[in-house]
């Protein structure tokens, strides 16, 4: 199944207290419990954005998750390849 990176504009995200980050995560998990075709892998929180990695059948299902959860989904990109330090050999 395809993997996606979702860019969410979220001003002040990096300054949110742990309780608010937990509440956002709980809301996402609640929506995901009704969407078994989606899998949330992990997210990166930066100053003003949250980047989420999902496994999903298509971008439309990610959009539905965002709408139901009240989350922004400013860009949804399908991952073409994954690279890491071992990709180039040593």
Secondary structure as UniProt FT lines:
FT   STRAND          3..9
FT   TURN            11..12
FT   HELIX           13..15
FT   HELIX           18..32
FT   TURN            33..34
FT   TURN            36..37
FT   STRAND          39..45
FT   STRAND          49..55
FT   HELIX           59..69
FT   STRAND          75..78
FT   TURN            85..88
//
